[in-house]
Amino acid sequence: MRFAVVVFPGSNCDEDAARAITRVLDAPVELVWHQTVALDGYDAVIIPGGFAYGDYLRAGAIARFSPVMTAVAAHAAAGKPVLGICNGFQVLTEAGLLPGTLLPNNSLQFRCDIVSVRVETTAIAFTCGYTQGQVIRLPIAHGQGAYYADEETLADLRRHDQIVFRYDGENPNGSADDIAGIVNRGRNVLGMMPHPERAVHELLGSTDGAPLFASLLRSWERQVAHGA
Amino acid sequence: MKYLACIQITLKPSVLDPQGAAVAKALGALGFGEVSDVRVGRYIETRMTAQDEEAARQQVTSMCDALLANTVIERYEFSLEEAS
């Protein structure tokens, strides 16, 4: 399974994401500059955290027009996994690959912390290695992480089991329905504010992010075996 | 023709504005007790060329929908004036 980690000017979690893939999966991973026009040959794409284009205008607003985003949309349309972490989540909503948007935290403060997150669905490739309702500890680091969507969209997300992660206990940013991460209707595009790639080693304070990457690999291997 | 477009982007009324709330609180603390609500928005000016005013209007609308505003949470209005 080959991974691509997209690098925008201003991305700063790209190396962390690549290292998490290497460490947890020992799978091939490449950093892909945002001017890249094709993502053929990659089985999964990660849009990492950071401040693409300095968050000018709105977080993710300018990044979504990078040439690579056309390839990301094609990759998503083909049913292949796309994972947007933090700023990557913001980019995916701006690009219209996920519904809703991320507002500034209700505290108006940048929150850098380790928080409790509940796994709400395991019926996707990204979380099949967790158990439903499992509470995991993941780092967050964002100033604009309050997920927002209108009531109709939120009802839709609930109806179709698209809420993947909720904050357990304190909601660090005031997101609607305590949402920390959602998946698209096709169930192959996941956006999340917490950083699983920063929780893959005891030294980092948590290893709870590792099963997410292991889940992806396991789902892919299963799919390949079925396809063969 | 050359035009100057003055674009105002504001949060939809249904969207909470913690920044506006903080500003309102600060104004209250400064003694401006008459302030009951503050909403913080964004103002953008663009100089541009267009066939005529109607074309300019359509171009600015496209710009707002595509990039300048996030219509999930924001709405926009703008004025156009002929520029030299």
Interface residues (C-beta under 8 A of the other chain):
Chain A: L57 R58 A61 I62 F65 T93 E94 G100 T101 L103 P104 N105 N106 S107 L108 Y148 A149 D150 G174
Chain B: S14 V15 L16 P18 Q19 A22 L67 L68 N70 V72 I73
